[in-house]
Amino acid sequence: MTAQYWQLSSQQAPPASGEIHVWRIDLAAALPAPADTALLSPDERERAGRLLSEHKRARFIAGRSTLRRLLGRYLDEEPQGLVFHYGRHGKPALVARTSSESLTFNFSHSKNLALLAVATDREVGIDLEYRHRNISVDSFARHILCENETVALQRLPANRHQQALLAAWTRKEAYLKALGDGLARSLKSFSAGIAEVETAVLRLEDTKGEPVTWKFTPLAVHPDYFACLTAPGSDWTPRCFDWMSL
């Protein structure tokens, strides 16, 4: 895997053609103040209130408030004024305005880390998974792998199976998040490969069900995590930033 250079930044112009911006957010360092809660919409505050764990509630507020701050900077709008609508399977998108019609985003978090991908004029999906989570290898493989991926997994040494499965999981989840399908589509219904580190260019359906080229790019975000970014086309590269709240 080519190591990404994570540039410290707090403000950014919208992604240029051929770029997708990825923001790495340390949720532990961004623990919320009362002002952060004030940035959230009523439904976001309600969701936060339903979380019984104070730690999970704090991470949720930190993630949503940072998401709003970042998108607000791209759009030159107040974070609390952003309005989201949710697709049939829960994928969030900005309510179309003159300045936001072409801006797309996707958000993922795990433990104390979050990633935000921002693109222009193309759908984007990103997924982040904790590397050390406990899984049952056999049942997990049956749940997510199609036939050719199962064969590829069996060619690997047994001590690499768990990590290969988690890497495959991030690829598949990133793709489904880009489509907005969520759990509506079986993870076994398509192949995204099980390689842990290589970029892959695959022919898969787009949001209209038409076959197009997708690129899957693993991201080196932290030794304890797998992450994958995907979007249609092979003509883009990630540009990576660390969020710095000012």
C-alpha positions in Angstrom: 0.0 0.0 0.0 1.3 3.4 -0.9 1.3 5.5 2.3 -0.9 8.6 2.1 0.4 11.9 3.1 -2.1 13.4 5.6 -1.8 17.1 5.4 -2.9 19.1 8.4 -5.6 21.5 7.3 -8.7 23.3 8.6 -10.2 24.7 5.4 -10.3 23.5 1.8 -11.7 24.5 -1.6 -14.0 21.8 -3.2 -12.2 18.9 -4.8 -10.7 19.6 -8.2 -11.5 17.3 -11.1 -9.8 14.0 -10.6 -9.5 14.4 -6.8 -11.4 13.0 -3.8 -10.7 14.6 -0.5 -10.5 12.3 2.6 -10.5 13.8 6.1 -9.2 11.9 9.0 -10.9 12.9 12.3 -9.7 11.9 15.7 -13.0 11.7 17.6 -11.2 11.4 21.0 -9.4 14.7 20.4 -12.6 16.3 19.1 -14.7 15.6 22.2 -17.7 18.0 22.0 -18.4 21.2 23.9 -21.9 22.5 24.3 -21.4 24.6 21.2 -20.9 21.4 19.1 -24.3 20.1 20.2 -25.8 23.4 19.1 -24.6 22.7 15.6 -26.8 19.6 15.3 -30.2 19.4 13.9 -33.1 18.4 16.2 -33.1 14.8 14.8 -29.4 14.5 15.3 -29.7 15.7 18.9 -32.5 13.2 19.4 -30.3 10.4 18.0 -27.5 11.4 20.3 -29.9 11.4 23.3 -30.9 7.8 22.6 -27.3 6.6 23.0 -27.0 5.3 26.6 -23.2 5.3 26.6 -21.8 8.7 27.4 -18.7 7.8 25.4 -20.7 6.8 22.3 -22.9 9.9 22.6 -19.8 12.1 22.8 -18.2 10.4 19.7 -21.5 10.8 17.8 -21.7 14.5 18.6 -18.0 15.0 17.8 -18.4 13.2 14.4 -21.6 15.0 13.3 -20.5 18.4 14.4 -17.1 18.0 12.6 -18.9 16.7 9.5 -21.1 19.9 9.5 -18.1 22.1 10.0 -16.2 20.6 7.2 -19.0 20.6 4.7 -19.9 24.2 5.8 -16.3 25.3 4.9 -16.6 23.7 1.5 -19.9 25.4 0.8 -19.2 28.7 2.7 -22.3 28.1 4.8 -23.0 28.0 8.5 -22.7 24.4 9.8 -26.0 24.5 11.7 -27.7 25.6 8.5 -26.9 22.6 6.4 -29.9 20.4 5.7 -29.6 16.7 4.8 -32.0 14.3 3.2 -31.7 10.5 3.5 -32.1 8.0 0.7 -34.4 5.0 0.8 -31.7 3.0 2.7 -30.5 5.8 4.9 -27.6 7.4 2.9 -27.3 11.1 3.7 -26.9 13.8 1.1 -27.0 17.5 1.1 -30.3 19.1 0.2 -29.6 20.6 -3.2 -28.7 24.3 -3.3 -26.9 26.2 -6.0 -23.5 25.6 -4.3 -24.1 22.0 -3.1 -25.7 20.3 -6.1 -22.4 18.7 -7.3 -20.8 18.0 -3.9 -21.1 14.4 -2.6 -19.8 12.9 0.6 -19.6 9.8 2.7 -18.8 9.3 6.4 -17.5 6.3 8.4 -16.4 5.9 11.9 -15.0 3.1 14.1 -13.9 3.3 17.7 -12.2 6.8 18.1 -11.5 7.4 14.4 -13.7 8.8 11.6 -13.2 9.4 7.9 -15.1 11.8 5.6 -14.8 11.5 1.8 -15.8 14.5 -0.3 -16.1 14.5 -4.1 -17.5 16.6 -6.9 -19.8 15.3 -9.6 -19.4 11.6 -8.6 -20.7 9.3 -6.0 -18.3 8.2 -3.3 -18.1 5.6 -0.6 -15.7 5.1 2.3 -15.5 2.5 5.1 -13.4 2.2 8.2 -13.0 -1.0 10.3 -11.1 -1.7 13.5 -8.4 -4.3 12.6 -8.6 -6.2 16.0 -12.3 -6.9 16.2 -13.1 -10.5 17.0 -14.9 -12.4 14.2 -15.8 -16.0 13.5 -13.8 -16.5 10.3 -15.9 -19.3 8.8 -19.3 -17.6 9.5 -18.0 -14.2 8.4 -16.7 -15.6 5.2 -20.0 -17.3 4.4 -21.8 -14.0 5.1 -19.8 -11.7 2.9 -17.8 -13.6 0.2 -18.9 -14.7 -3.2 -17.6 -17.9 -4.7 -14.4 -16.6 -6.4 -13.5 -14.6 -3.2 -14.0 -17.8 -1.1 -11.6 -19.6 -3.4 -9.0 -16.7 -3.1 -9.3 -16.8 0.6 -8.6 -20.5 0.8 -5.4 -19.9 -1.1 -4.1 -17.7 1.7 -2.4 -19.0 4.9 -4.9 -19.5 7.7 -3.3 -16.9 9.8 -4.1 -14.2 7.2 -7.8 -15.1 6.9 -9.2 -12.7 9.5 -7.3 -9.7 8.2 -8.2 -10.5 4.6 -11.9 -10.8 5.5 -11.9 -7.4 7.3 -10.1 -5.8 4.3 -12.7 -7.4 2.0 -15.5 -6.1 4.3 -14.3 -2.5 4.0 -14.2 -2.7 0.2 -17.7 -4.1 0.0 -19.2 -1.7 2.5 -17.6 1.3 0.8 -19.2 0.2 -2.5 -22.6 -0.3 -1.0 -22.4 3.0 0.8 -21.5 4.7 -2.5 -24.6 3.2 -4.1 -26.7 4.0 -1.1 -27.9 0.4 -0.9 -26.9 -0.4 2.7 -28.2 -3.7 3.8 -30.6 -3.9 0.9 -28.0 -5.8 -1.2 -26.2 -9.0 -0.2 -22.5 -8.7 0.2 -22.2 -12.0 -1.5 -23.8 -10.7 -4.7 -20.7 -9.0 -6.1 -16.9 -9.4 -6.0 -14.6 -6.7 -4.7 -11.5 -8.9 -4.0 -9.9 -9.8 -0.8 -6.5 -8.3 -1.2 -5.5 -6.3 1.9 -3.4 -3.5 0.3 -3.7 -3.3 -3.5 -5.8 -0.8 -5.4 -8.3 -2.6 -7.6 -10.2 -1.4 -10.7 -13.4 -3.4 -11.2 -16.5 -3.4 -13.4 -19.6 -3.1 -11.2 -23.0 -1.5 -11.3 -23.5 2.2 -10.7 -26.5 3.8 -8.9 -28.6 3.3 -12.0 -27.7 -0.4 -12.4 -25.4 0.2 -15.3 -22.0 -1.5 -15.4 -19.2 1.0 -15.0 -15.5 1.1 -13.8 -15.0 1.5 -10.1 -11.7 2.1 -8.4 -11.1 0.8 -4.8 -8.2 2.4 -3.0 -7.1 1.2 0.5 -6.1 4.0 2.8 -3.3 3.9 5.4 -5.1 5.7 8.1 -3.7 4.0 11.2 -2.1 0.6 12.1 -5.2 -0.5 14.0 -7.6 0.1 11.1 -8.5 -1.0 7.6 -10.0 1.7 5.3 -11.1 1.8 1.7 -12.3 4.6 -0.6 -14.2 3.9 -3.7 -15.8 5.9 -6.5 -16.8 5.4 -10.2 -14.1 5.8 -12.7 -10.3 5.2 -12.5 -9.3 8.9 -13.2 -9.2 10.1 -9.6 -6.8 10.1 -6.7 -7.3 10.7 -3.0 -6.0 13.8 -1.3 -5.8 13.3 2.4 -6.1 15.7 5.3 -6.1 15.7 9.0 -8.9 17.8 10.5 -7.7 20.6 12.7 -10.4 22.5 14.5 -9.7 26.3 14.7 
